[in-house]
Amino acid sequence: MNYRKEVRSLIEKLVGDLKEEEALIETLKRKLTKKEFKVFVAQGNGLSKEDIAKEVRIELDRVEEVLKALKKKINQEKIKKELCE
């Protein structure tokens, strides 16, 4: 999975270049909940929402809620700055 590509797809307005892959992963792990990070990775690996629900062991409705919260969180200015170099 390309973390930089996935983060770019979620950010509405990017303020600079994203960190390198390893630093980006560490920042995401610090800023996202475990469940949000697992859903982010599963989505990046191309899993359907149904498969994400099974893998993360949550209800299908909850997957949608987590994805919305994830996108909202990643688009906060403070977090966007931390994701960039």
N, CA, C and O atoms as a Maestro MAE file, in Angstrom:
{
 s_m_m2io_version
 :::
 2.0.0
}

f_m_ct {
 s_m_title
 :::
 protein
 m_atom[340] {
  # First column is atom index #
  i_m_mmod_type
  r_m_x_coord
  r_m_y_coord
  r_m_z_coord
  i_m_residue_number
  s_m_chain_name
  s_m_pdb_residue_name
  s_m_pdb_atom_name
  i_m_atomic_number
  :::
  1 25 0.843 -1.180 0.000 1 A "MET " " N  " 7
  2 3 0.000 0.000 0.000 1 A "MET " " CA " 6
  3 2 0.889 1.243 0.000 1 A "MET " " C  " 6
  4 15 1.925 1.281 0.663 1 A "MET " " O  " 8
  5 25 0.475 2.235 -0.737 2 A "ASN " " N  " 7
  6 3 1.187 3.509 -0.780 2 A "ASN " " CA " 6
  7 2 0.481 4.482 0.165 2 A "ASN " " C  " 6
  8 15 -0.559 5.046 -0.175 2 A "ASN " " O  " 8
  9 25 1.053 4.673 1.347 3 A "TYR " " N  " 7
  10 3 0.433 5.528 2.367 3 A "TYR " " CA " 6
  11 2 0.320 6.972 1.896 3 A "TYR " " C  " 6
  12 15 -0.683 7.637 2.152 3 A "TYR " " O  " 8
  13 25 1.344 7.453 1.210 4 A "ARG " " N  " 7
  14 3 1.328 8.850 0.746 4 A "ARG " " CA " 6
  15 2 0.153 9.073 -0.212 4 A "ARG " " C  " 6
  16 15 -0.541 10.086 -0.125 4 A "ARG " " O  " 8
  17 25 -0.062 8.132 -1.113 5 A "LYS " " N  " 7
  18 3 -1.161 8.250 -2.079 5 A "LYS " " CA " 6
  19 2 -2.515 8.230 -1.355 5 A "LYS " " C  " 6
  20 15 -3.412 9.006 -1.684 5 A "LYS " " O  " 8
  21 25 -2.650 7.346 -0.381 6 A "GLU " " N  " 7
  22 3 -3.911 7.243 0.356 6 A "GLU " " CA " 6
  23 2 -4.202 8.507 1.158 6 A "GLU " " C  " 6
  24 15 -5.338 8.979 1.190 6 A "GLU " " O  " 8
  25 25 -3.176 9.050 1.802 7 A "VAL " " N  " 7
  26 3 -3.379 10.279 2.582 7 A "VAL " " CA " 6
  27 2 -3.757 11.419 1.646 7 A "VAL " " C  " 6
  28 15 -4.661 12.200 1.942 7 A "VAL " " O  " 8
  29 25 -3.057 11.511 0.507 8 A "ARG " " N  " 7
  30 3 -3.386 12.564 -0.473 8 A "ARG " " CA " 6
  31 2 -4.843 12.466 -0.922 8 A "ARG " " C  " 6
  32 15 -5.494 13.487 -1.144 8 A "ARG " " O  " 8
  33 25 -5.353 11.249 -1.057 9 A "SER " " N  " 7
  34 3 -6.739 11.081 -1.517 9 A "SER " " CA " 6
  35 2 -7.742 11.564 -0.468 9 A "SER " " C  " 6
  36 15 -8.874 11.905 -0.812 9 A "SER " " O  " 8
  37 25 -7.344 11.597 0.797 10 A "LEU " " N  " 7
  38 3 -8.247 12.029 1.865 10 A "LEU " " CA " 6
  39 2 -8.151 13.522 2.169 10 A "LEU " " C  " 6
  40 15 -9.115 14.121 2.648 10 A "LEU " " O  " 8
  41 25 -7.001 14.123 1.894 11 A "ILE " " N  " 7
  42 3 -6.807 15.530 2.219 11 A "ILE " " CA " 6
  43 2 -7.422 16.401 1.135 11 A "ILE " " C  " 6
  44 15 -7.152 16.228 -0.053 11 A "ILE " " O  " 8
  45 25 -8.260 17.347 1.574 12 A "GLU " " N  " 7
  46 3 -8.933 18.222 0.620 12 A "GLU " " CA " 6
  47 2 -8.001 19.291 0.063 12 A "GLU " " C  " 6
  48 15 -8.045 19.586 -1.131 12 A "GLU " " O  " 8
  49 25 -7.153 19.876 0.917 13 A "LYS " " N  " 7
  50 3 -6.226 20.911 0.468 13 A "LYS " " CA " 6
  51 2 -4.882 20.668 1.138 13 A "LYS " " C  " 6
  52 15 -4.717 20.924 2.331 13 A "LYS " " O  " 8
  53 25 -3.933 20.176 0.370 14 A "LEU " " N  " 7
  54 3 -2.619 19.830 0.901 14 A "LEU " " CA " 6
  55 2 -1.768 21.079 1.044 14 A "LEU " " C  " 6
  56 15 -1.696 21.884 0.116 14 A "LEU " " O  " 8
  57 25 -1.117 21.257 2.200 15 A "VAL " " N  " 7
  58 3 -0.355 22.470 2.494 15 A "VAL " " CA " 6
  59 2 1.128 22.356 2.145 15 A "VAL " " C  " 6
  60 15 1.846 23.353 2.225 15 A "VAL " " O  " 8
  61 25 1.603 21.186 1.764 16 A "GLY " " N  " 7
  62 3 3.009 20.991 1.421 16 A "GLY " " CA " 6
  63 2 3.236 19.553 1.002 16 A "GLY " " C  " 6
  64 15 2.282 18.814 0.763 16 A "GLY " " O  " 8
  65 25 4.496 19.155 0.911 17 A "ASP " " N  " 7
  66 3 4.810 17.765 0.570 17 A "ASP " " CA " 6
  67 2 4.645 16.880 1.796 17 A "ASP " " C  " 6
  68 15 4.998 17.268 2.909 17 A "ASP " " O  " 8
  69 25 4.107 15.691 1.578 18 A "LEU " " N  " 7
  70 3 3.942 14.746 2.673 18 A "LEU " " CA " 6
  71 2 5.296 14.186 3.084 18 A "LEU " " C  " 6
  72 15 6.237 14.148 2.291 18 A "LEU " " O  " 8
  73 25 5.378 13.753 4.341 19 A "LYS " " N  " 7
  74 3 6.591 13.132 4.858 19 A "LYS " " CA " 6
  75 2 6.881 11.851 4.074 19 A "LYS " " C  " 6
  76 15 6.035 11.344 3.338 19 A "LYS " " O  " 8
  77 25 8.091 11.350 4.253 20 A "GLU " " N  " 7
  78 3 8.435 10.056 3.663 20 A "GLU " " CA " 6
  79 2 7.565 8.975 4.296 20 A "GLU " " C  " 6
  80 15 6.997 9.165 5.371 20 A "GLU " " O  " 8
  81 25 7.473 7.851 3.614 21 A "GLU " " N  " 7
  82 3 6.564 6.769 3.986 21 A "GLU " " CA " 6
  83 2 6.656 6.365 5.472 21 A "GLU " " C  " 6
  84 15 5.634 6.332 6.157 21 A "GLU " " O  " 8
  85 25 7.842 6.063 5.971 22 A "GLU " " N  " 7
  86 3 7.978 5.592 7.359 22 A "GLU " " CA " 6
  87 2 7.578 6.655 8.370 22 A "GLU " " C  " 6
  88 15 6.895 6.353 9.348 22 A "GLU " " O  " 8
  89 25 7.999 7.899 8.142 23 A "ALA " " N  " 7
  90 3 7.644 8.988 9.052 23 A "ALA " " CA " 6
  91 2 6.144 9.253 8.995 23 A "ALA " " C  " 6
  92 15 5.532 9.576 10.013 23 A "ALA " " O  " 8
  93 25 5.553 9.117 7.818 24 A "LEU " " N  " 7
  94 3 4.117 9.314 7.648 24 A "LEU " " CA " 6
  95 2 3.335 8.258 8.434 24 A "LEU " " C  " 6
  96 15 2.346 8.570 9.098 24 A "LEU " " O  " 8
  97 25 3.786 7.021 8.350 25 A "ILE " " N  " 7
  98 3 3.130 5.925 9.071 25 A "ILE " " CA " 6
  99 2 3.184 6.180 10.582 25 A "ILE " " C  " 6
  100 15 2.184 6.002 11.278 25 A "ILE " " O  " 8
  101 25 4.332 6.589 11.079 26 A "GLU " " N  " 7
  102 3 4.475 6.865 12.509 26 A "GLU " " CA " 6
  103 2 3.547 7.993 12.953 26 A "GLU " " C  " 6
  104 15 2.927 7.911 14.014 26 A "GLU " " O  " 8
  105 25 3.452 9.047 12.138 27 A "THR " " N  " 7
  106 3 2.565 10.164 12.468 27 A "THR " " CA " 6
  107 2 1.115 9.707 12.465 27 A "THR " " C  " 6
  108 15 0.352 10.068 13.361 27 A "THR " " O  " 8
  109 25 0.726 8.920 11.473 28 A "LEU " " N  " 7
  110 3 -0.644 8.417 11.406 28 A "LEU " " CA " 6
  111 2 -0.969 7.551 12.623 28 A "LEU " " C  " 6
  112 15 -2.057 7.656 13.188 28 A "LEU " " O  " 8
  113 25 -0.037 6.708 13.021 29 A "LYS " " N  " 7
  114 3 -0.262 5.850 14.187 29 A "LYS " " CA " 6
  115 2 -0.440 6.667 15.458 29 A "LYS " " C  " 6
  116 15 -1.212 6.289 16.338 29 A "LYS " " O  " 8
  117 25 0.274 7.788 15.557 30 A "ARG " " N  " 7
  118 3 0.151 8.653 16.733 30 A "ARG " " CA " 6
  119 2 -1.153 9.432 16.743 30 A "ARG " " C  " 6
  120 15 -1.744 9.642 17.803 30 A "ARG " " O  " 8
  121 25 -1.602 9.858 15.586 31 A "LYS " " N  " 7
  122 3 -2.754 10.764 15.506 31 A "LYS " " CA " 6
  123 2 -4.095 10.058 15.348 31 A "LYS " " C  " 6
  124 15 -5.132 10.618 15.704 31 A "LYS " " O  " 8
  125 25 -4.088 8.847 14.824 32 A "LEU " " N  " 7
  126 3 -5.338 8.120 14.616 32 A "LEU " " CA " 6
  127 2 -5.527 7.086 15.724 32 A "LEU " " C  " 6
  128 15 -4.561 6.612 16.323 32 A "LEU " " O  " 8
  129 25 -6.785 6.749 15.981 33 A "THR " " N  " 7
  130 3 -7.038 5.649 16.906 33 A "THR " " CA " 6
  131 2 -6.627 4.352 16.216 33 A "THR " " C  " 6
  132 15 -6.453 4.321 14.998 33 A "THR " " O  " 8
  133 25 -6.474 3.290 16.990 34 A "LYS " " N  " 7
  134 3 -6.101 1.995 16.404 34 A "LYS " " CA " 6
  135 2 -7.126 1.562 15.362 34 A "LYS " " C  " 6
  136 15 -6.772 1.069 14.291 34 A "LYS " " O  " 8
  137 25 -8.392 1.753 15.690 35 A "LYS " " N  " 7
  138 3 -9.451 1.348 14.767 35 A "LYS " " CA " 6
  139 2 -9.411 2.181 13.491 35 A "LYS " " C  " 6
  140 15 -9.550 1.635 12.396 35 A "LYS " " O  " 8
  141 25 -9.224 3.494 13.614 36 A "GLU " " N  " 7
  142 3 -9.132 4.357 12.433 36 A "GLU " " CA " 6
  143 2 -7.947 3.949 11.561 36 A "GLU " " C  " 6
  144 15 -8.058 3.909 10.336 36 A "GLU " " O  " 8
  145 25 -6.811 3.645 12.195 37 A "PHE " " N  " 7
  146 3 -5.629 3.255 11.433 37 A "PHE " " CA " 6
  147 2 -5.870 1.931 10.712 37 A "PHE " " C  " 6
  148 15 -5.493 1.789 9.549 37 A "PHE " " O  " 8
  149 25 -6.488 0.964 11.380 38 A "LYS " " N  " 7
  150 3 -6.778 -0.333 10.750 38 A "LYS " " CA " 6
  151 2 -7.718 -0.159 9.558 38 A "LYS " " C  " 6
  152 15 -7.523 -0.783 8.515 38 A "LYS " " O  " 8
  153 25 -8.733 0.686 9.711 39 A "VAL " " N  " 7
  154 3 -9.677 0.937 8.613 39 A "VAL " " CA " 6
  155 2 -8.958 1.638 7.462 39 A "VAL " " C  " 6
  156 15 -9.180 1.308 6.297 39 A "VAL " " O  " 8
  157 25 -8.098 2.602 7.785 40 A "PHE " " N  " 7
  158 3 -7.317 3.321 6.773 40 A "PHE " " CA " 6
  159 2 -6.463 2.345 5.964 40 A "PHE " " C  " 6
  160 15 -6.445 2.409 4.735 40 A "PHE " " O  " 8
  161 25 -5.757 1.446 6.646 41 A "VAL " " N  " 7
  162 3 -4.893 0.473 5.974 41 A "VAL " " CA " 6
  163 2 -5.727 -0.490 5.126 41 A "VAL " " C  " 6
  164 15 -5.378 -0.786 3.984 41 A "VAL " " O  " 8
  165 25 -6.825 -0.971 5.695 42 A "ALA " " N  " 7
  166 3 -7.680 -1.904 4.956 42 A "ALA " " CA " 6
  167 2 -8.251 -1.261 3.701 42 A "ALA " " C  " 6
  168 15 -8.311 -1.894 2.647 42 A "ALA " " O  " 8
  169 25 -8.667 -0.007 3.812 43 A "GLN " " N  " 7
  170 3 -9.198 0.701 2.652 43 A "GLN " " CA " 6
  171 2 -8.088 0.902 1.613 43 A "GLN " " C  " 6
  172 15 -8.319 0.753 0.413 43 A "GLN " " O  " 8
  173 25 -6.907 1.234 2.075 44 A "GLY " " N  " 7
  174 3 -5.765 1.415 1.181 44 A "GLY " " CA " 6
  175 2 -5.372 0.138 0.471 44 A "GLY " " C  " 6
  176 15 -4.815 0.177 -0.626 44 A "GLY " " O  " 8
  177 25 -5.659 -0.998 1.093 45 A "ASN " " N  " 7
  178 3 -5.374 -2.287 0.468 45 A "ASN " " CA " 6
  179 2 -6.481 -2.725 -0.479 45 A "ASN " " C  " 6
  180 15 -6.441 -3.827 -1.027 45 A "ASN " " O  " 8
  181 25 -7.475 -1.854 -0.668 46 A "GLY " " N  " 7
  182 3 -8.526 -2.124 -1.643 46 A "GLY " " CA " 6
  183 2 -9.664 -2.987 -1.162 46 A "GLY " " C  " 6
  184 15 -10.426 -3.505 -1.979 46 A "GLY " " O  " 8
  185 25 -9.805 -3.160 0.142 47 A "LEU " " N  " 7
  186 3 -10.903 -3.982 0.658 47 A "LEU " " CA " 6
  187 2 -12.228 -3.231 0.558 47 A "LEU " " C  " 6
  188 15 -12.275 -2.006 0.676 47 A "LEU " " O  " 8
  189 25 -13.288 -3.980 0.340 48 A "SER " " N  " 7
  190 3 -14.627 -3.387 0.325 48 A "SER " " CA " 6
  191 2 -15.024 -3.057 1.759 48 A "SER " " C  " 6
  192 15 -14.397 -3.523 2.710 48 A "SER " " O  " 8
  193 25 -16.061 -2.257 1.903 49 A "LYS " " N  " 7
  194 3 -16.525 -1.891 3.247 49 A "LYS " " CA " 6
  195 2 -16.958 -3.134 4.032 49 A "LYS " " C  " 6
  196 15 -16.755 -3.209 5.244 49 A "LYS " " O  " 8
  197 25 -17.548 -4.097 3.342 50 A "GLU " " N  " 7
  198 3 -17.956 -5.341 4.001 50 A "GLU " " CA " 6
  199 2 -16.740 -6.101 4.522 50 A "GLU " " C  " 6
  200 15 -16.744 -6.609 5.643 50 A "GLU " " O  " 8
  201 25 -15.690 -6.172 3.685 51 A "ASP " " N  " 7
  202 3 -14.472 -6.866 4.098 51 A "ASP " " CA " 6
  203 2 -13.754 -6.123 5.220 51 A "ASP " " C  " 6
  204 15 -13.176 -6.740 6.115 51 A "ASP " " O  " 8
  205 25 -13.795 -4.795 5.165 52 A "ILE " " N  " 7
  206 3 -13.193 -3.989 6.240 52 A "ILE " " CA " 6
  207 2 -13.911 -4.291 7.550 52 A "ILE " " C  " 6
  208 15 -13.267 -4.470 8.584 52 A "ILE " " O  " 8
  209 25 -15.237 -4.349 7.511 53 A "ALA " " N  " 7
  210 3 -16.026 -4.634 8.716 53 A "ALA " " CA " 6
  211 2 -15.624 -5.987 9.316 53 A "ALA " " C  " 6
  212 15 -15.499 -6.119 10.534 53 A "ALA " " O  " 8
  213 25 -15.424 -6.987 8.455 54 A "LYS " " N  " 7
  214 3 -15.025 -8.309 8.943 54 A "LYS " " CA " 6
  215 2 -13.613 -8.277 9.517 54 A "LYS " " C  " 6
  216 15 -13.364 -8.831 10.588 54 A "LYS " " O  " 8
  217 25 -12.694 -7.636 8.813 55 A "GLU " " N  " 7
  218 3 -11.298 -7.620 9.243 55 A "GLU " " CA " 6
  219 2 -11.096 -6.861 10.551 55 A "GLU " " C  " 6
  220 15 -10.342 -7.294 11.422 55 A "GLU " " O  " 8
  221 25 -11.781 -5.720 10.678 56 A "VAL " " N  " 7
  222 3 -11.618 -4.887 11.872 56 A "VAL " " CA " 6
  223 2 -12.593 -5.305 12.976 56 A "VAL " " C  " 6
  224 15 -12.503 -4.840 14.113 56 A "VAL " " O  " 8
  225 25 -13.515 -6.182 12.621 57 A "ARG " " N  " 7
  226 3 -14.519 -6.708 13.560 57 A "ARG " " CA " 6
  227 2 -15.436 -5.618 14.099 57 A "ARG " " C  " 6
  228 15 -15.609 -5.461 15.307 57 A "ARG " " O  " 8
  229 25 -16.021 -4.867 13.160 58 A "ILE " " N  " 7
  230 3 -17.012 -3.847 13.519 58 A "ILE " " CA " 6
  231 2 -18.199 -3.980 12.574 58 A "ILE " " C  " 6
  232 15 -18.115 -4.643 11.540 58 A "ILE " " O  " 8
  233 25 -19.291 -3.348 12.940 59 A "GLU " " N  " 7
  234 3 -20.486 -3.359 12.106 59 A "GLU " " CA " 6
  235 2 -20.238 -2.555 10.832 59 A "GLU " " C  " 6
  236 15 -19.411 -1.644 10.817 59 A "GLU " " O  " 8
  237 25 -20.948 -2.894 9.779 60 A "LEU " " N  " 7
  238 3 -20.806 -2.204 8.499 60 A "LEU " " CA " 6
  239 2 -21.119 -0.714 8.621 60 A "LEU " " C  " 6
  240 15 -20.431 0.113 8.023 60 A "LEU " " O  " 8
  241 25 -22.155 -0.365 9.392 61 A "ASP " " N  " 7
  242 3 -22.500 1.049 9.603 61 A "ASP " " CA " 6
  243 2 -21.353 1.793 10.279 61 A "ASP " " C  " 6
  244 15 -21.092 2.958 9.979 61 A "ASP " " O  " 8
  245 25 -20.684 1.117 11.178 62 A "ARG " " N  " 7
  246 3 -19.571 1.726 11.921 62 A "ARG " " CA " 6
  247 2 -18.378 2.011 11.002 62 A "ARG " " C  " 6
  248 15 -17.638 2.967 11.233 62 A "ARG " " O  " 8
  249 25 -18.187 1.193 9.966 63 A "VAL " " N  " 7
  250 3 -17.101 1.428 9.009 63 A "VAL " " CA " 6
  251 2 -17.271 2.801 8.372 63 A "VAL " " C  " 6
  252 15 -16.312 3.566 8.264 63 A "VAL " " O  " 8
  253 25 -18.483 3.108 7.955 64 A "GLU " " N  " 7
  254 3 -18.764 4.409 7.340 64 A "GLU " " CA " 6
  255 2 -18.493 5.553 8.314 64 A "GLU " " C  " 6
  256 15 -17.928 6.578 7.932 64 A "GLU " " O  " 8
  257 25 -18.893 5.378 9.561 65 A "GLU " " N  " 7
  258 3 -18.647 6.405 10.584 65 A "GLU " " CA " 6
  259 2 -17.152 6.611 10.801 65 A "GLU " " C  " 6
  260 15 -16.690 7.747 10.901 65 A "GLU " " O  " 8
  261 25 -16.404 5.530 10.873 66 A "VAL " " N  " 7
  262 3 -14.957 5.614 11.091 66 A "VAL " " CA " 6
  263 2 -14.287 6.299 9.903 66 A "VAL " " C  " 6
  264 15 -13.375 7.104 10.092 66 A "VAL " " O  " 8
  265 25 -14.727 5.991 8.681 67 A "LEU " " N  " 7
  266 3 -14.148 6.623 7.492 67 A "LEU " " CA " 6
  267 2 -14.412 8.136 7.482 67 A "LEU " " C  " 6
  268 15 -13.537 8.923 7.119 67 A "LEU " " O  " 8
  269 25 -15.612 8.526 7.881 68 A "LYS " " N  " 7
  270 3 -15.922 9.960 7.950 68 A "LYS " " CA " 6
  271 2 -15.071 10.656 9.003 68 A "LYS " " C  " 6
  272 15 -14.531 11.734 8.757 68 A "LYS " " O  " 8
  273 25 -14.951 10.038 10.176 69 A "ALA " " N  " 7
  274 3 -14.147 10.614 11.255 69 A "ALA " " CA " 6
  275 2 -12.677 10.698 10.846 69 A "ALA " " C  " 6
  276 15 -11.990 11.673 11.152 69 A "ALA " " O  " 8
  277 25 -12.214 9.677 10.158 70 A "LEU " " N  " 7
  278 3 -10.832 9.634 9.678 70 A "LEU " " CA " 6
  279 2 -10.547 10.776 8.707 70 A "LEU " " C  " 6
  280 15 -9.531 11.460 8.823 70 A "LEU " " O  " 8
  281 25 -11.439 10.971 7.763 71 A "LYS " " N  " 7
  282 3 -11.255 12.050 6.780 71 A "LYS " " CA " 6
  283 2 -11.302 13.418 7.464 71 A "LYS " " C  " 6
  284 15 -10.513 14.308 7.148 71 A "LYS " " O  " 8
  285 25 -12.224 13.568 8.389 72 A "LYS " " N  " 7
  286 3 -12.339 14.842 9.114 72 A "LYS " " CA " 6
  287 2 -11.071 15.109 9.925 72 A "LYS " " C  " 6
  288 15 -10.559 16.228 9.934 72 A "LYS " " O  " 8
  289 25 -10.576 14.092 10.594 73 A "LYS " " N  " 7
  290 3 -9.389 14.242 11.428 73 A "LYS " " CA " 6
  291 2 -8.159 14.582 10.583 73 A "LYS " " C  " 6
  292 15 -7.387 15.470 10.944 73 A "LYS " " O  " 8
  293 25 -7.973 13.885 9.465 74 A "ILE " " N  " 7
  294 3 -6.807 14.127 8.612 74 A "ILE " " CA " 6
  295 2 -6.852 15.520 7.997 74 A "ILE " " C  " 6
  296 15 -5.805 16.074 7.663 74 A "ILE " " O  " 8
  297 25 -8.020 16.088 7.843 75 A "ASN " " N  " 7
  298 3 -8.144 17.419 7.245 75 A "ASN " " CA " 6
  299 2 -8.032 18.560 8.253 75 A "ASN " " C  " 6
  300 15 -8.149 19.724 7.869 75 A "ASN " " O  " 8
  301 25 -7.811 18.258 9.521 76 A "GLN " " N  " 7
  302 3 -7.578 19.312 10.505 76 A "GLN " " CA " 6
  303 2 -6.208 19.923 10.223 76 A "GLN " " C  " 6
  304 15 -5.243 19.202 9.969 76 A "GLN " " O  " 8
  305 25 -6.124 21.241 10.267 77 A "GLU " " N  " 7
  306 3 -4.885 21.946 9.918 77 A "GLU " " CA " 6
  307 2 -3.687 21.462 10.741 77 A "GLU " " C  " 6
  308 15 -2.600 21.260 10.201 77 A "GLU " " O  " 8
  309 25 -3.887 21.280 12.024 78 A "LYS " " N  " 7
  310 3 -2.802 20.852 12.905 78 A "LYS " " CA " 6
  311 2 -2.243 19.495 12.461 78 A "LYS " " C  " 6
  312 15 -1.028 19.298 12.422 78 A "LYS " " O  " 8
  313 25 -3.127 18.580 12.132 79 A "ILE " " N  " 7
  314 3 -2.683 17.254 11.723 79 A "ILE " " CA " 6
  315 2 -2.081 17.295 10.328 79 A "ILE " " C  " 6
  316 15 -1.086 16.618 10.069 79 A "ILE " " O  " 8
  317 25 -2.665 18.076 9.424 80 A "LYS " " N  " 7
  318 3 -2.085 18.210 8.078 80 A "LYS " " CA " 6
  319 2 -0.652 18.701 8.149 80 A "LYS " " C  " 6
  320 15 0.210 18.218 7.414 80 A "LYS " " O  " 8
  321 25 -0.394 19.649 9.021 81 A "LYS " " N  " 7
  322 3 0.976 20.180 9.178 81 A "LYS " " CA " 6
  323 2 1.928 19.103 9.653 81 A "LYS " " C  " 6
  324 15 3.074 19.043 9.208 81 A "LYS " " O  " 8
  325 25 1.462 18.247 10.559 82 A "GLU " " N  " 7
  326 3 2.312 17.168 11.068 82 A "GLU " " CA " 6
  327 2 2.576 16.101 10.014 82 A "GLU " " C  " 6
  328 15 3.607 15.430 10.051 82 A "GLU " " O  " 8
  329 25 1.646 15.944 9.072 83 A "LEU " " N  " 7
  330 3 1.825 14.945 8.013 83 A "LEU " " CA " 6
  331 2 2.783 15.444 6.920 83 A "LEU " " C  " 6
  332 15 3.288 14.660 6.117 83 A "LEU " " O  " 8
  333 25 3.017 16.741 6.907 84 A "CYS " " N  " 7
  334 3 3.901 17.333 5.891 84 A "CYS " " CA " 6
  335 2 5.283 17.563 6.476 84 A "CYS " " C  " 6
  336 15 5.462 17.633 7.692 84 A "CYS " " O  " 8
  337 25 6.248 17.676 5.588 85 A "GLU " " N  " 7
  338 3 7.647 17.883 6.010 85 A "GLU " " CA " 6
  339 2 7.875 19.298 6.477 85 A "GLU " " C  " 6
  340 15 8.990 19.647 6.866 85 A "GLU " " O  " 8
  :::
 }
 m_bond[339] {
  # First column is bond index #
  i_m_from
  i_m_to
  i_m_order
  :::
  1 1 2 1
  2 2 3 1
  3 3 4 2
  4 3 5 1
  5 5 6 1
  6 6 7 1
  7 7 8 2
  8 7 9 1
  9 9 10 1
  10 10 11 1
  11 11 12 2
  12 11 13 1
  13 13 14 1
  14 14 15 1
  15 15 16 2
  16 15 17 1
  17 17 18 1
  18 18 19 1
  19 19 20 2
  20 19 21 1
  21 21 22 1
  22 22 23 1
  23 23 24 2
  24 23 25 1
  25 25 26 1
  26 26 27 1
  27 27 28 2
  28 27 29 1
  29 29 30 1
  30 30 31 1
  31 31 32 2
  32 31 33 1
  33 33 34 1
  34 34 35 1
  35 35 36 2
  36 35 37 1
  37 37 38 1
  38 38 39 1
  39 39 40 2
  40 39 41 1
  41 41 42 1
  42 42 43 1
  43 43 44 2
  44 43 45 1
  45 45 46 1
  46 46 47 1
  47 47 48 2
  48 47 49 1
  49 49 50 1
  50 50 51 1
  51 51 52 2
  52 51 53 1
  53 53 54 1
  54 54 55 1
  55 55 56 2
  56 55 57 1
  57 57 58 1
  58 58 59 1
  59 59 60 2
  60 59 61 1
  61 61 62 1
  62 62 63 1
  63 63 64 2
  64 63 65 1
  65 65 66 1
  66 66 67 1
  67 67 68 2
  68 67 69 1
  69 69 70 1
  70 70 71 1
  71 71 72 2
  72 71 73 1
  73 73 74 1
  74 74 75 1
  75 75 76 2
  76 75 77 1
  77 77 78 1
  78 78 79 1
  79 79 80 2
  80 79 81 1
  81 81 82 1
  82 82 83 1
  83 83 84 2
  84 83 85 1
  85 85 86 1
  86 86 87 1
  87 87 88 2
  88 87 89 1
  89 89 90 1
  90 90 91 1
  91 91 92 2
  92 91 93 1
  93 93 94 1
  94 94 95 1
  95 95 96 2
  96 95 97 1
  97 97 98 1
  98 98 99 1
  99 99 100 2
  100 99 101 1
  101 101 102 1
  102 102 103 1
  103 103 104 2
  104 103 105 1
  105 105 106 1
  106 106 107 1
  107 107 108 2
  108 107 109 1
  109 109 110 1
  110 110 111 1
  111 111 112 2
  112 111 113 1
  113 113 114 1
  114 114 115 1
  115 115 116 2
  116 115 117 1
  117 117 118 1
  118 118 119 1
  119 119 120 2
  120 119 121 1
  121 121 122 1
  122 122 123 1
  123 123 124 2
  124 123 125 1
  125 125 126 1
  126 126 127 1
  127 127 128 2
  128 127 129 1
  129 129 130 1
  130 130 131 1
  131 131 132 2
  132 131 133 1
  133 133 134 1
  134 134 135 1
  135 135 136 2
  136 135 137 1
  137 137 138 1
  138 138 139 1
  139 139 140 2
  140 139 141 1
  141 141 142 1
  142 142 143 1
  143 143 144 2
  144 143 145 1
  145 145 146 1
  146 146 147 1
  147 147 148 2
  148 147 149 1
  149 149 150 1
  150 150 151 1
  151 151 152 2
  152 151 153 1
  153 153 154 1
  154 154 155 1
  155 155 156 2
  156 155 157 1
  157 157 158 1
  158 158 159 1
  159 159 160 2
  160 159 161 1
  161 161 162 1
  162 162 163 1
  163 163 164 2
  164 163 165 1
  165 165 166 1
  166 166 167 1
  167 167 168 2
  168 167 169 1
  169 169 170 1
  170 170 171 1
  171 171 172 2
  172 171 173 1
  173 173 174 1
  174 174 175 1
  175 175 176 2
  176 175 177 1
  177 177 178 1
  178 178 179 1
  179 179 180 2
  180 179 181 1
  181 181 182 1
  182 182 183 1
  183 183 184 2
  184 183 185 1
  185 185 186 1
  186 186 187 1
  187 187 188 2
  188 187 189 1
  189 189 190 1
  190 190 191 1
  191 191 192 2
  192 191 193 1
  193 193 194 1
  194 194 195 1
  195 195 196 2
  196 195 197 1
  197 197 198 1
  198 198 199 1
  199 199 200 2
  200 199 201 1
  201 201 202 1
  202 202 203 1
  203 203 204 2
  204 203 205 1
  205 205 206 1
  206 206 207 1
  207 207 208 2
  208 207 209 1
  209 209 210 1
  210 210 211 1
  211 211 212 2
  212 211 213 1
  213 213 214 1
  214 214 215 1
  215 215 216 2
  216 215 217 1
  217 217 218 1
  218 218 219 1
  219 219 220 2
  220 219 221 1
  221 221 222 1
  222 222 223 1
  223 223 224 2
  224 223 225 1
  225 225 226 1
  226 226 227 1
  227 227 228 2
  228 227 229 1
  229 229 230 1
  230 230 231 1
  231 231 232 2
  232 231 233 1
  233 233 234 1
  234 234 235 1
  235 235 236 2
  236 235 237 1
  237 237 238 1
  238 238 239 1
  239 239 240 2
  240 239 241 1
  241 241 242 1
  242 242 243 1
  243 243 244 2
  244 243 245 1
  245 245 246 1
  246 246 247 1
  247 247 248 2
  248 247 249 1
  249 249 250 1
  250 250 251 1
  251 251 252 2
  252 251 253 1
  253 253 254 1
  254 254 255 1
  255 255 256 2
  256 255 257 1
  257 257 258 1
  258 258 259 1
  259 259 260 2
  260 259 261 1
  261 261 262 1
  262 262 263 1
  263 263 264 2
  264 263 265 1
  265 265 266 1
  266 266 267 1
  267 267 268 2
  268 267 269 1
  269 269 270 1
  270 270 271 1
  271 271 272 2
  272 271 273 1
  273 273 274 1
  274 274 275 1
  275 275 276 2
  276 275 277 1
  277 277 278 1
  278 278 279 1
  279 279 280 2
  280 279 281 1
  281 281 282 1
  282 282 283 1
  283 283 284 2
  284 283 285 1
  285 285 286 1
  286 286 287 1
  287 287 288 2
  288 287 289 1
  289 289 290 1
  290 290 291 1
  291 291 292 2
  292 291 293 1
  293 293 294 1
  294 294 295 1
  295 295 296 2
  296 295 297 1
  297 297 298 1
  298 298 299 1
  299 299 300 2
  300 299 301 1
  301 301 302 1
  302 302 303 1
  303 303 304 2
  304 303 305 1
  305 305 306 1
  306 306 307 1
  307 307 308 2
  308 307 309 1
  309 309 310 1
  310 310 311 1
  311 311 312 2
  312 311 313 1
  313 313 314 1
  314 314 315 1
  315 315 316 2
  316 315 317 1
  317 317 318 1
  318 318 319 1
  319 319 320 2
  320 319 321 1
  321 321 322 1
  322 322 323 1
  323 323 324 2
  324 323 325 1
  325 325 326 1
  326 326 327 1
  327 327 328 2
  328 327 329 1
  329 329 330 1
  330 330 331 1
  331 331 332 2
  332 331 333 1
  333 333 334 1
  334 334 335 1
  335 335 336 2
  336 335 337 1
  337 337 338 1
  338 338 339 1
  339 339 340 2
  :::
 }
}
